Amino acid sequence: KKPLDVKKPGDLGVDVTPRLKVLKTTEPAARKAGIKVETAAELVAKLKDEAGVI
């Protein structure tokens, strides 16, 4: 096998210093539980009546 050359980013002229700063992180809001439907017709009815999507 050929020997593997190990190079650093500076050897290739690449700047790897971080350019972004994390100001803060927060957890996402809690989601309510989903529902299960038995048939496609029931799904369409729920989307139409409750969610107002269709």
mmCIF entry with sequence, helices, sheets and N, C-alpha, C, O atoms, coordinates in Angstrom:
data_MODEL
# 
_entry.id   MODEL 
# 
_entity.id                         1 
_entity.type                       polymer 
_entity.pdbx_number_of_molecules   1 
# 
_entity_poly.entity_id                      1 
_entity_poly.type                           'polypeptide(L)' 
_entity_poly.nstd_linkage                   no 
_entity_poly.nstd_monomer                   no 
_entity_poly.pdbx_seq_one_letter_code       KKPLDVKKPGDLGVDVTPRLKVLKTTEPAARKAGIKVETAAELVAKLKDEAGVI 
_entity_poly.pdbx_seq_one_letter_code_can   KKPLDVKKPGDLGVDVTPRLKVLKTTEPAARKAGIKVETAAELVAKLKDEAGVI 
_entity_poly.pdbx_strand_id                 A 
# 
loop_
_entity_poly_seq.entity_id 
_entity_poly_seq.num 
_entity_poly_seq.mon_id 
_entity_poly_seq.hetero 
1 1  LYS n 
1 2  LYS n 
1 3  PRO n 
1 4  LEU n 
1 5  ASP n 
1 6  VAL n 
1 7  LYS n 
1 8  LYS n 
1 9  PRO n 
1 10 GLY n 
1 11 ASP n 
1 12 LEU n 
1 13 GLY n 
1 14 VAL n 
1 15 ASP n 
1 16 VAL n 
1 17 THR n 
1 18 PRO n 
1 19 ARG n 
1 20 LEU n 
1 21 LYS n 
1 22 VAL n 
1 23 LEU n 
1 24 LYS n 
1 25 THR n 
1 26 THR n 
1 27 GLU n 
1 28 PRO n 
1 29 ALA n 
1 30 ALA n 
1 31 ARG n 
1 32 LYS n 
1 33 ALA n 
1 34 GLY n 
1 35 ILE n 
1 36 LYS n 
1 37 VAL n 
1 38 GLU n 
1 39 THR n 
1 40 ALA n 
1 41 ALA n 
1 42 GLU n 
1 43 LEU n 
1 44 VAL n 
1 45 ALA n 
1 46 LYS n 
1 47 LEU n 
1 48 LYS n 
1 49 ASP n 
1 50 GLU n 
1 51 ALA n 
1 52 GLY n 
1 53 VAL n 
1 54 ILE n 
# 
_struct_asym.id          A 
_struct_asym.entity_id   1 
# 
loop_
_struct_conf.conf_type_id 
_struct_conf.id 
_struct_conf.pdbx_PDB_helix_id 
_struct_conf.beg_label_comp_id 
_struct_conf.beg_label_asym_id 
_struct_conf.beg_label_seq_id 
_struct_conf.pdbx_beg_PDB_ins_code 
_struct_conf.end_label_comp_id 
_struct_conf.end_label_asym_id 
_struct_conf.end_label_seq_id 
_struct_conf.pdbx_end_PDB_ins_code 
_struct_conf.beg_auth_comp_id 
_struct_conf.beg_auth_asym_id 
_struct_conf.beg_auth_seq_id 
_struct_conf.end_auth_comp_id 
_struct_conf.end_auth_asym_id 
_struct_conf.end_auth_seq_id 
_struct_conf.pdbx_PDB_helix_class 
_struct_conf.details 
_struct_conf.pdbx_PDB_helix_length 
HELX_P HELX_P1 AA1 PRO A 9  ? LEU A 12 ? PRO A 9  LEU A 12 5 ? 4 
HELX_P HELX_P2 AA2 ALA A 40 ? LYS A 46 ? ALA A 40 LYS A 46 1 ? 7 
HELX_P HELX_P3 AA3 LEU A 47 ? ALA A 51 ? LEU A 47 ALA A 51 3 ? 5 
# 
_struct_conf_type.id          HELX_P 
_struct_conf_type.criteria    ? 
_struct_conf_type.reference   ? 
# 
loop_
_atom_site.group_PDB 
_atom_site.id 
_atom_site.type_symbol 
_atom_site.label_atom_id 
_atom_site.label_alt_id 
_atom_site.label_comp_id 
_atom_site.label_asym_id 
_atom_site.label_entity_id 
_atom_site.label_seq_id 
_atom_site.pdbx_PDB_ins_code 
_atom_site.Cartn_x 
_atom_site.Cartn_y 
_atom_site.Cartn_z 
_atom_site.occupancy 
_atom_site.B_iso_or_equiv 
_atom_site.pdbx_formal_charge 
_atom_site.auth_seq_id 
_atom_site.auth_comp_id 
_atom_site.auth_asym_id 
_atom_site.auth_atom_id 
_atom_site.pdbx_PDB_model_num 
ATOM 1   N N  . LYS A 1 1  ? 0.827   -1.181 0.000  1.00 0.00 ? 1  LYS A N  1 
ATOM 2   C CA . LYS A 1 1  ? 0.000   0.000  0.000  1.00 0.00 ? 1  LYS A CA 1 
ATOM 3   C C  . LYS A 1 1  ? 0.873   1.247  0.000  1.00 0.00 ? 1  LYS A C  1 
ATOM 4   O O  . LYS A 1 1  ? 1.986   1.260  0.527  1.00 0.00 ? 1  LYS A O  1 
ATOM 5   N N  . LYS A 1 2  ? 0.329   2.294  -0.611 1.00 0.00 ? 2  LYS A N  1 
ATOM 6   C CA . LYS A 1 2  ? 1.040   3.563  -0.622 1.00 0.00 ? 2  LYS A CA 1 
ATOM 7   C C  . LYS A 1 2  ? 0.859   4.254  0.726  1.00 0.00 ? 2  LYS A C  1 
ATOM 8   O O  . LYS A 1 2  ? -0.186  4.121  1.364  1.00 0.00 ? 2  LYS A O  1 
ATOM 9   N N  . PRO A 1 3  ? 1.869   4.983  1.152  1.00 0.00 ? 3  PRO A N  1 
ATOM 10  C CA . PRO A 1 3  ? 1.705   5.731  2.396  1.00 0.00 ? 3  PRO A CA 1 
ATOM 11  C C  . PRO A 1 3  ? 0.716   6.887  2.185  1.00 0.00 ? 3  PRO A C  1 
ATOM 12  O O  . PRO A 1 3  ? 0.662   7.494  1.115  1.00 0.00 ? 3  PRO A O  1 
ATOM 13  N N  . LEU A 1 4  ? -0.042  7.165  3.208  1.00 0.00 ? 4  LEU A N  1 
ATOM 14  C CA . LEU A 1 4  ? -1.053  8.208  3.140  1.00 0.00 ? 4  LEU A CA 1 
ATOM 15  C C  . LEU A 1 4  ? -0.456  9.516  3.646  1.00 0.00 ? 4  LEU A C  1 
ATOM 16  O O  . LEU A 1 4  ? 0.005   9.596  4.785  1.00 0.00 ? 4  LEU A O  1 
ATOM 17  N N  . ASP A 1 5  ? -0.465  10.546 2.792  1.00 0.00 ? 5  ASP A N  1 
ATOM 18  C CA . ASP A 1 5  ? 0.058   11.848 3.191  1.00 0.00 ? 5  ASP A CA 1 
ATOM 19  C C  . ASP A 1 5  ? -0.977  12.572 4.044  1.00 0.00 ? 5  ASP A C  1 
ATOM 20  O O  . ASP A 1 5  ? -2.131  12.715 3.642  1.00 0.00 ? 5  ASP A O  1 
ATOM 21  N N  . VAL A 1 6  ? -0.563  13.021 5.209  1.00 0.00 ? 6  VAL A N  1 
ATOM 22  C CA . VAL A 1 6  ? -1.446  13.771 6.099  1.00 0.00 ? 6  VAL A CA 1 
ATOM 23  C C  . VAL A 1 6  ? -1.112  15.245 5.942  1.00 0.00 ? 6  VAL A C  1 
ATOM 24  O O  . VAL A 1 6  ? 0.021   15.668 6.171  1.00 0.00 ? 6  VAL A O  1 
ATOM 25  N N  . LYS A 1 7  ? -2.124  16.025 5.544  1.00 0.00 ? 7  LYS A N  1 
ATOM 26  C CA . LYS A 1 7  ? -1.912  17.456 5.351  1.00 0.00 ? 7  LYS A CA 1 
ATOM 27  C C  . LYS A 1 7  ? -2.896  18.230 6.204  1.00 0.00 ? 7  LYS A C  1 
ATOM 28  O O  . LYS A 1 7  ? -4.005  17.771 6.479  1.00 0.00 ? 7  LYS A O  1 
ATOM 29  N N  . LYS A 1 8  ? -2.473  19.402 6.612  1.00 0.00 ? 8  LYS A N  1 
ATOM 30  C CA . LYS A 1 8  ? -3.324  20.284 7.393  1.00 0.00 ? 8  LYS A CA 1 
ATOM 31  C C  . LYS A 1 8  ? -3.989  21.281 6.450  1.00 0.00 ? 8  LYS A C  1 
ATOM 32  O O  . LYS A 1 8  ? -3.461  21.558 5.372  1.00 0.00 ? 8  LYS A O  1 
ATOM 33  N N  . PRO A 1 9  ? -5.147  21.827 6.844  1.00 0.00 ? 9  PRO A N  1 
ATOM 34  C CA . PRO A 1 9  ? -5.831  22.792 5.974  1.00 0.00 ? 9  PRO A CA 1 
ATOM 35  C C  . PRO A 1 9  ? -4.950  23.991 5.621  1.00 0.00 ? 9  PRO A C  1 
ATOM 36  O O  . PRO A 1 9  ? -5.041  24.515 4.511  1.00 0.00 ? 9  PRO A O  1 
ATOM 37  N N  . GLY A 1 10 ? -4.105  24.428 6.545  1.00 0.00 ? 10 GLY A N  1 
ATOM 38  C CA . GLY A 1 10 ? -3.213  25.554 6.272  1.00 0.00 ? 10 GLY A CA 1 
ATOM 39  C C  . GLY A 1 10 ? -2.222  25.257 5.163  1.00 0.00 ? 10 GLY A C  1 
ATOM 40  O O  . GLY A 1 10 ? -1.807  26.165 4.444  1.00 0.00 ? 10 GLY A O  1 
ATOM 41  N N  . ASP A 1 11 ? -1.832  23.980 5.013  1.00 0.00 ? 11 ASP A N  1 
ATOM 42  C CA . ASP A 1 11 ? -0.910  23.596 3.947  1.00 0.00 ? 11 ASP A CA 1 
ATOM 43  C C  . ASP A 1 11 ? -1.533  23.811 2.572  1.00 0.00 ? 11 ASP A C  1 
ATOM 44  O O  . ASP A 1 11 ? -0.828  24.035 1.589  1.00 0.00 ? 11 ASP A O  1 
ATOM 45  N N  . LEU A 1 12 ? -2.864  23.740 2.513  1.00 0.00 ? 12 LEU A N  1 
ATOM 46  C CA . LEU A 1 12 ? -3.571  23.884 1.242  1.00 0.00 ? 12 LEU A CA 1 
ATOM 47  C C  . LEU A 1 12 ? -4.137  25.290 1.050  1.00 0.00 ? 12 LEU A C  1 
ATOM 48  O O  . LEU A 1 12 ? -4.824  25.553 0.064  1.00 0.00 ? 12 LEU A O  1 
ATOM 49  N N  . GLY A 1 13 ? -3.852  26.188 1.985  1.00 0.00 ? 13 GLY A N  1 
ATOM 50  C CA . GLY A 1 13 ? -4.329  27.560 1.868  1.00 0.00 ? 13 GLY A CA 1 
ATOM 51  C C  . GLY A 1 13 ? -5.793  27.733 2.224  1.00 0.00 ? 13 GLY A C  1 
ATOM 52  O O  . GLY A 1 13 ? -6.449  28.650 1.732  1.00 0.00 ? 13 GLY A O  1 
ATOM 53  N N  . VAL A 1 14 ? -6.313  26.852 3.084  1.00 0.00 ? 14 VAL A N  1 
ATOM 54  C CA . VAL A 1 14 ? -7.720  26.913 3.470  1.00 0.00 ? 14 VAL A CA 1 
ATOM 55  C C  . VAL A 1 14 ? -7.816  27.475 4.890  1.00 0.00 ? 14 VAL A C  1 
ATOM 56  O O  . VAL A 1 14 ? -7.114  27.031 5.798  1.00 0.00 ? 14 VAL A O  1 
ATOM 57  N N  . ASP A 1 15 ? -8.705  28.465 5.061  1.00 0.00 ? 15 ASP A N  1 
ATOM 58  C CA . ASP A 1 15 ? -8.932  29.054 6.380  1.00 0.00 ? 15 ASP A CA 1 
ATOM 59  C C  . ASP A 1 15 ? -10.110 28.345 7.032  1.00 0.00 ? 15 ASP A C  1 
ATOM 60  O O  . ASP A 1 15 ? -11.218 28.382 6.498  1.00 0.00 ? 15 ASP A O  1 
ATOM 61  N N  . VAL A 1 16 ? -9.895  27.702 8.171  1.00 0.00 ? 16 VAL A N  1 
ATOM 62  C CA . VAL A 1 16 ? -10.957 26.940 8.829  1.00 0.00 ? 16 VAL A CA 1 
ATOM 63  C C  . VAL A 1 16 ? -11.409 27.575 10.144 1.00 0.00 ? 16 VAL A C  1 
ATOM 64  O O  . VAL A 1 16 ? -12.031 26.909 10.972 1.00 0.00 ? 16 VAL A O  1 
ATOM 65  N N  . THR A 1 17 ? -11.102 28.854 10.339 1.00 0.00 ? 17 THR A N  1 
ATOM 66  C CA . THR A 1 17 ? -11.557 29.506 11.565 1.00 0.00 ? 17 THR A CA 1 
ATOM 67  C C  . THR A 1 17 ? -13.064 29.712 11.496 1.00 0.00 ? 17 THR A C  1 
ATOM 68  O O  . THR A 1 17 ? -13.594 30.011 10.426 1.00 0.00 ? 17 THR A O  1 
ATOM 69  N N  . PRO A 1 18 ? -13.766 29.559 12.617 1.00 0.00 ? 18 PRO A N  1 
ATOM 70  C CA . PRO A 1 18 ? -15.223 29.721 12.602 1.00 0.00 ? 18 PRO A CA 1 
ATOM 71  C C  . PRO A 1 18 ? -15.615 31.161 12.271 1.00 0.00 ? 18 PRO A C  1 
ATOM 72  O O  . PRO A 1 18 ? -15.021 32.114 12.776 1.00 0.00 ? 18 PRO A O  1 
ATOM 73  N N  . ARG A 1 19 ? -16.629 31.298 11.409 1.00 0.00 ? 19 ARG A N  1 
ATOM 74  C CA . ARG A 1 19 ? -17.089 32.626 11.014 1.00 0.00 ? 19 ARG A CA 1 
ATOM 75  C C  . ARG A 1 19 ? -18.474 32.938 11.562 1.00 0.00 ? 19 ARG A C  1 
ATOM 76  O O  . ARG A 1 19 ? -18.956 34.060 11.407 1.00 0.00 ? 19 ARG A O  1 
ATOM 77  N N  . LEU A 1 20 ? -19.114 31.981 12.191 1.00 0.00 ? 20 LEU A N  1 
ATOM 78  C CA . LEU A 1 20 ? -20.432 32.185 12.772 1.00 0.00 ? 20 LEU A CA 1 
ATOM 79  C C  . LEU A 1 20 ? -20.341 32.078 14.284 1.00 0.00 ? 20 LEU A C  1 
ATOM 80  O O  . LEU A 1 20 ? -19.490 31.370 14.823 1.00 0.00 ? 20 LEU A O  1 
ATOM 81  N N  . LYS A 1 21 ? -21.224 32.786 14.954 1.00 0.00 ? 21 LYS A N  1 
ATOM 82  C CA . LYS A 1 21 ? -21.235 32.772 16.410 1.00 0.00 ? 21 LYS A CA 1 
ATOM 83  C C  . LYS A 1 21 ? -22.639 32.394 16.868 1.00 0.00 ? 21 LYS A C  1 
ATOM 84  O O  . LYS A 1 21 ? -23.615 33.007 16.434 1.00 0.00 ? 21 LYS A O  1 
ATOM 85  N N  . VAL A 1 22 ? -22.753 31.401 17.732 1.00 0.00 ? 22 VAL A N  1 
ATOM 86  C CA . VAL A 1 22 ? -24.047 30.981 18.266 1.00 0.00 ? 22 VAL A CA 1 
ATOM 87  C C  . VAL A 1 22 ? -24.394 31.911 19.417 1.00 0.00 ? 22 VAL A C  1 
ATOM 88  O O  . VAL A 1 22 ? -23.679 31.975 20.417 1.00 0.00 ? 22 VAL A O  1 
ATOM 89  N N  . LEU A 1 23 ? -25.504 32.636 19.263 1.00 0.00 ? 23 LEU A N  1 
ATOM 90  C CA . LEU A 1 23 ? -25.908 33.577 20.302 1.00 0.00 ? 23 LEU A CA 1 
ATOM 91  C C  . LEU A 1 23 ? -26.673 32.892 21.415 1.00 0.00 ? 23 LEU A C  1 
ATOM 92  O O  . LEU A 1 23 ? -26.405 33.129 22.593 1.00 0.00 ? 23 LEU A O  1 
ATOM 93  N N  . LYS A 1 24 ? -27.639 32.032 21.047 1.00 0.00 ? 24 LYS A N  1 
ATOM 94  C CA . LYS A 1 24 ? -28.373 31.274 22.048 1.00 0.00 ? 24 LYS A CA 1 
ATOM 95  C C  . LYS A 1 24 ? -29.080 30.111 21.372 1.00 0.00 ? 24 LYS A C  1 
ATOM 96  O O  . LYS A 1 24 ? -29.302 30.121 20.161 1.00 0.00 ? 24 LYS A O  1 
ATOM 97  N N  . THR A 1 25 ? -29.424 29.123 22.158 1.00 0.00 ? 25 THR A N  1 
ATOM 98  C CA . THR A 1 25 ? -30.208 27.998 21.666 1.00 0.00 ? 25 THR A CA 1 
ATOM 99  C C  . THR A 1 25 ? -31.394 27.807 22.595 1.00 0.00 ? 25 THR A C  1 
ATOM 100 O O  . THR A 1 25 ? -31.287 28.002 23.805 1.00 0.00 ? 25 THR A O  1 
ATOM 101 N N  . THR A 1 26 ? -32.524 27.424 22.017 1.00 0.00 ? 26 THR A N  1 
ATOM 102 C CA . THR A 1 26 ? -33.726 27.179 22.807 1.00 0.00 ? 26 THR A CA 1 
ATOM 103 C C  . THR A 1 26 ? -34.379 25.896 22.324 1.00 0.00 ? 26 THR A C  1 
ATOM 104 O O  . THR A 1 26 ? -34.215 25.497 21.171 1.00 0.00 ? 26 THR A O  1 
ATOM 105 N N  . GLU A 1 27 ? -35.116 25.261 23.212 1.00 0.00 ? 27 GLU A N  1 
ATOM 106 C CA . GLU A 1 27 ? -35.845 24.055 22.835 1.00 0.00 ? 27 GLU A CA 1 
ATOM 107 C C  . GLU A 1 27 ? -37.099 24.448 22.073 1.00 0.00 ? 27 GLU A C  1 
ATOM 108 O O  . GLU A 1 27 ? -37.688 25.493 22.350 1.00 0.00 ? 27 GLU A O  1 
ATOM 109 N N  . PRO A 1 28 ? -37.515 23.625 21.117 1.00 0.00 ? 28 PRO A N  1 
ATOM 110 C CA . PRO A 1 28 ? -38.751 23.937 20.399 1.00 0.00 ? 28 PRO A CA 1 
ATOM 111 C C  . PRO A 1 28 ? -39.965 23.777 21.311 1.00 0.00 ? 28 PRO A C  1 
ATOM 112 O O  . PRO A 1 28 ? -39.916 23.081 22.326 1.00 0.00 ? 28 PRO A O  1 
ATOM 113 N N  . ALA A 1 29 ? -41.047 24.435 20.927 1.00 0.00 ? 29 ALA A N  1 
ATOM 114 C CA . ALA A 1 29 ? -42.280 24.348 21.717 1.00 0.00 ? 29 ALA A CA 1 
ATOM 115 C C  . ALA A 1 29 ? -42.816 22.918 21.681 1.00 0.00 ? 29 ALA A C  1 
ATOM 116 O O  . ALA A 1 29 ? -42.633 22.200 20.699 1.00 0.00 ? 29 ALA A O  1 
ATOM 117 N N  . ALA A 1 30 ? -43.474 22.519 22.757 1.00 0.00 ? 30 ALA A N  1 
ATOM 118 C CA . ALA A 1 30 ? -44.036 21.167 22.837 1.00 0.00 ? 30 ALA A CA 1 
ATOM 119 C C  . ALA A 1 30 ? -45.183 21.029 21.842 1.00 0.00 ? 30 ALA A C  1 
ATOM 120 O O  . ALA A 1 30 ? -45.962 21.962 21.646 1.00 0.00 ? 30 ALA A O  1 
ATOM 121 N N  . ARG A 1 31 ? -45.278 19.870 21.224 1.00 0.00 ? 31 ARG A N  1 
ATOM 122 C CA . ARG A 1 31 ? -46.338 19.610 20.255 1.00 0.00 ? 31 ARG A CA 1 
ATOM 123 C C  . ARG A 1 31 ? -47.394 18.728 20.883 1.00 0.00 ? 31 ARG A C  1 
ATOM 124 O O  . ARG A 1 31 ? -47.098 17.889 21.734 1.00 0.00 ? 31 ARG A O  1 
ATOM 125 N N  . LYS A 1 32 ? -48.631 18.926 20.453 1.00 0.00 ? 32 LYS A N  1 
ATOM 126 C CA . LYS A 1 32 ? -49.682 18.055 20.967 1.00 0.00 ? 32 LYS A CA 1 
ATOM 127 C C  . LYS A 1 32 ? -49.645 16.725 20.220 1.00 0.00 ? 32 LYS A C  1 
ATOM 128 O O  . LYS A 1 32 ? -49.111 16.633 19.115 1.00 0.00 ? 32 LYS A O  1 
ATOM 129 N N  . ALA A 1 33 ? -50.214 15.710 20.833 1.00 0.00 ? 33 ALA A N  1 
ATOM 130 C CA . ALA A 1 33 ? -50.186 14.365 20.260 1.00 0.00 ? 33 ALA A CA 1 
ATOM 131 C C  . ALA A 1 33 ? -51.026 14.307 18.992 1.00 0.00 ? 33 ALA A C  1 
ATOM 132 O O  . ALA A 1 33 ? -52.020 15.021 18.864 1.00 0.00 ? 33 ALA A O  1 
ATOM 133 N N  . GLY A 1 34 ? -50.631 13.470 18.075 1.00 0.00 ? 34 GLY A N  1 
ATOM 134 C CA . GLY A 1 34 ? -51.377 13.287 16.837 1.00 0.00 ? 34 GLY A CA 1 
ATOM 135 C C  . GLY A 1 34 ? -52.528 12.310 17.017 1.00 0.00 ? 34 GLY A C  1 
ATOM 136 O O  . GLY A 1 34 ? -52.713 11.737 18.091 1.00 0.00 ? 34 GLY A O  1 
ATOM 137 N N  . ILE A 1 35 ? -53.296 12.129 15.952 1.00 0.00 ? 35 ILE A N  1 
ATOM 138 C CA . ILE A 1 35 ? -54.412 11.181 15.993 1.00 0.00 ? 35 ILE A CA 1 
ATOM 139 C C  . ILE A 1 35 ? -54.228 10.166 14.881 1.00 0.00 ? 35 ILE A C  1 
ATOM 140 O O  . ILE A 1 35 ? -53.563 10.435 13.880 1.00 0.00 ? 35 ILE A O  1 
ATOM 141 N N  . LYS A 1 36 ? -54.819 9.008  15.064 1.00 0.00 ? 36 LYS A N  1 
ATOM 142 C CA . LYS A 1 36 ? -54.781 7.969  14.042 1.00 0.00 ? 36 LYS A CA 1 
ATOM 143 C C  . LYS A 1 36 ? -56.172 7.829  13.451 1.00 0.00 ? 36 LYS A C  1 
ATOM 144 O O  . LYS A 1 36 ? -57.172 7.884  14.167 1.00 0.00 ? 36 LYS A O  1 
ATOM 145 N N  . VAL A 1 37 ? -56.226 7.649  12.145 1.00 0.00 ? 37 VAL A N  1 
ATOM 146 C CA . VAL A 1 37 ? -57.506 7.443  11.473 1.00 0.00 ? 37 VAL A CA 1 
ATOM 147 C C  . VAL A 1 37 ? -57.482 6.079  10.803 1.00 0.00 ? 37 VAL A C  1 
ATOM 148 O O  . VAL A 1 37 ? -56.422 5.573  10.434 1.00 0.00 ? 37 VAL A O  1 
ATOM 149 N N  . GLU A 1 38 ? -58.648 5.498  10.654 1.00 0.00 ? 38 GLU A N  1 
ATOM 150 C CA . GLU A 1 38 ? -58.742 4.150  10.089 1.00 0.00 ? 38 GLU A CA 1 
ATOM 151 C C  . GLU A 1 38 ? -58.814 4.156  8.564  1.00 0.00 ? 38 GLU A C  1 
ATOM 152 O O  . GLU A 1 38 ? -58.235 3.285  7.916  1.00 0.00 ? 38 GLU A O  1 
ATOM 153 N N  . THR A 1 39 ? -59.519 5.127  7.985  1.00 0.00 ? 39 THR A N  1 
ATOM 154 C CA . THR A 1 39 ? -59.743 5.112  6.539  1.00 0.00 ? 39 THR A CA 1 
ATOM 155 C C  . THR A 1 39 ? -59.344 6.443  5.925  1.00 0.00 ? 39 THR A C  1 
ATOM 156 O O  . THR A 1 39 ? -59.176 7.450  6.614  1.00 0.00 ? 39 THR A O  1 
ATOM 157 N N  . ALA A 1 40 ? -59.197 6.416  4.605  1.00 0.00 ? 40 ALA A N  1 
ATOM 158 C CA . ALA A 1 40 ? -58.876 7.637  3.875  1.00 0.00 ? 40 ALA A CA 1 
ATOM 159 C C  . ALA A 1 40 ? -60.030 8.625  3.953  1.00 0.00 ? 40 ALA A C  1 
ATOM 160 O O  . ALA A 1 40 ? -59.807 9.834  4.011  1.00 0.00 ? 40 ALA A O  1 
ATOM 161 N N  . ALA A 1 41 ? -61.255 8.125  3.954  1.00 0.00 ? 41 ALA A N  1 
ATOM 162 C CA . ALA A 1 41 ? -62.422 9.000  4.039  1.00 0.00 ? 41 ALA A CA 1 
ATOM 163 C C  . ALA A 1 41 ? -62.439 9.751  5.372  1.00 0.00 ? 41 ALA A C  1 
ATOM 164 O O  . ALA A 1 41 ? -62.779 10.933 5.421  1.00 0.00 ? 41 ALA A O  1 
ATOM 165 N N  . GLU A 1 42 ? -62.076 9.068  6.433  1.00 0.00 ? 42 GLU A N  1 
ATOM 166 C CA . GLU A 1 42 ? -62.020 9.705  7.747  1.00 0.00 ? 42 GLU A CA 1 
ATOM 167 C C  . GLU A 1 42 ? -60.918 10.771 7.772  1.00 0.00 ? 42 GLU A C  1 
ATOM 168 O O  . GLU A 1 42 ? -61.086 11.833 8.371  1.00 0.00 ? 42 GLU A O  1 
ATOM 169 N N  . LEU A 1 43 ? -59.803 10.477 7.122  1.00 0.00 ? 43 LEU A N  1 
ATOM 170 C CA . LEU A 1 43 ? -58.707 11.436 7.033  1.00 0.00 ? 43 LEU A CA 1 
ATOM 171 C C  . LEU A 1 43 ? -59.149 12.690 6.289  1.00 0.00 ? 43 LEU A C  1 
ATOM 172 O O  . LEU A 1 43 ? -58.893 13.806 6.740  1.00 0.00 ? 43 LEU A O  1 
ATOM 173 N N  . VAL A 1 44 ? -59.807 12.506 5.156  1.00 0.00 ? 44 VAL A N  1 
ATOM 174 C CA . VAL A 1 44 ? -60.277 13.645 4.368  1.00 0.00 ? 44 VAL A CA 1 
ATOM 175 C C  . VAL A 1 44 ? -61.276 14.464 5.173  1.00 0.00 ? 44 VAL A C  1 
ATOM 176 O O  . VAL A 1 44 ? -61.234 15.693 5.142  1.00 0.00 ? 44 VAL A O  1 
ATOM 177 N N  . ALA A 1 45 ? -62.172 13.800 5.893  1.00 0.00 ? 45 ALA A N  1 
ATOM 178 C CA . ALA A 1 45 ? -63.165 14.505 6.701  1.00 0.00 ? 45 ALA A CA 1 
ATOM 179 C C  . ALA A 1 45 ? -62.494 15.338 7.791  1.00 0.00 ? 45 ALA A C  1 
ATOM 180 O O  . ALA A 1 45 ? -62.885 16.482 8.025  1.00 0.00 ? 45 ALA A O  1 
ATOM 181 N N  . LYS A 1 46 ? -61.492 14.778 8.454  1.00 0.00 ? 46 LYS A N  1 
ATOM 182 C CA . LYS A 1 46 ? -60.796 15.515 9.513  1.00 0.00 ? 46 LYS A CA 1 
ATOM 183 C C  . LYS A 1 46 ? -60.015 16.692 8.932  1.00 0.00 ? 46 LYS A C  1 
ATOM 184 O O  . LYS A 1 46 ? -60.002 17.774 9.519  1.00 0.00 ? 46 LYS A O  1 
ATOM 185 N N  . LEU A 1 47 ? -59.372 16.493 7.796  1.00 0.00 ? 47 LEU A N  1 
ATOM 186 C CA . LEU A 1 47 ? -58.640 17.587 7.166  1.00 0.00 ? 47 LEU A CA 1 
ATOM 187 C C  . LEU A 1 47 ? -59.585 18.700 6.728  1.00 0.00 ? 47 LEU A C  1 
ATOM 188 O O  . LEU A 1 47 ? -59.247 19.881 6.808  1.00 0.00 ? 47 LEU A O  1 
ATOM 189 N N  . LYS A 1 48 ? -60.746 18.322 6.274  1.00 0.00 ? 48 LYS A N  1 
ATOM 190 C CA . LYS A 1 48 ? -61.722 19.294 5.782  1.00 0.00 ? 48 LYS A CA 1 
ATOM 191 C C  . LYS A 1 48 ? -62.394 20.042 6.930  1.00 0.00 ? 48 LYS A C  1 
ATOM 192 O O  . LYS A 1 48 ? -62.470 21.271 6.908  1.00 0.00 ? 48 LYS A O  1 
ATOM 193 N N  . ASP A 1 49 ? -62.879 19.313 7.930  1.00 0.00 ? 49 ASP A N  1 
ATOM 194 C CA . ASP A 1 49 ? -63.682 19.916 8.988  1.00 0.00 ? 49 ASP A CA 1 
ATOM 195 C C  . ASP A 1 49 ? -62.842 20.524 10.113 1.00 0.00 ? 49 ASP A C  1 
ATOM 196 O O  . ASP A 1 49 ? -63.082 21.662 10.519 1.00 0.00 ? 49 ASP A O  1 
ATOM 197 N N  . GLU A 1 50 ? -61.872 19.782 10.613 1.00 0.00 ? 50 GLU A N  1 
ATOM 198 C CA . GLU A 1 50 ? -61.136 20.232 11.794 1.00 0.00 ? 50 GLU A CA 1 
ATOM 199 C C  . GLU A 1 50 ? -59.942 21.117 11.445 1.00 0.00 ? 50 GLU A C  1 
ATOM 200 O O  . GLU A 1 50 ? -59.748 22.172 12.049 1.00 0.00 ? 50 GLU A O  1 
ATOM 201 N N  . ALA A 1 51 ? -59.148 20.689 10.477 1.00 0.00 ? 51 ALA A N  1 
ATOM 202 C CA . ALA A 1 51 ? -57.929 21.429 10.170 1.00 0.00 ? 51 ALA A CA 1 
ATOM 203 C C  . ALA A 1 51 ? -58.180 22.573 9.194  1.00 0.00 ? 51 ALA A C  1 
ATOM 204 O O  . ALA A 1 51 ? -57.425 23.544 9.171  1.00 0.00 ? 51 ALA A O  1 
ATOM 205 N N  . GLY A 1 52 ? -59.225 22.466 8.398  1.00 0.00 ? 52 GLY A N  1 
ATOM 206 C CA . GLY A 1 52 ? -59.523 23.507 7.418  1.00 0.00 ? 52 GLY A CA 1 
ATOM 207 C C  . GLY A 1 52 ? -58.508 23.569 6.292  1.00 0.00 ? 52 GLY A C  1 
ATOM 208 O O  . GLY A 1 52 ? -58.296 24.626 5.698  1.00 0.00 ? 52 GLY A O  1 
ATOM 209 N N  . VAL A 1 53 ? -57.887 22.450 5.999  1.00 0.00 ? 53 VAL A N  1 
ATOM 210 C CA . VAL A 1 53 ? -56.859 22.405 4.965  1.00 0.00 ? 53 VAL A CA 1 
ATOM 211 C C  . VAL A 1 53 ? -57.471 22.235 3.582  1.00 0.00 ? 53 VAL A C  1 
ATOM 212 O O  . VAL A 1 53 ? -57.036 22.865 2.618  1.00 0.00 ? 53 VAL A O  1 
ATOM 213 N N  . ILE A 1 54 ? -58.462 21.397 3.495  1.00 0.00 ? 54 ILE A N  1 
ATOM 214 C CA . ILE A 1 54 ? -59.068 21.104 2.190  1.00 0.00 ? 54 ILE A CA 1 
ATOM 215 C C  . ILE A 1 54 ? -60.327 21.918 2.020  1.00 0.00 ? 54 ILE A C  1 
ATOM 216 O O  . ILE A 1 54 ? -60.991 21.820 0.988  1.00 0.00 ? 54 ILE A O  1 
# 
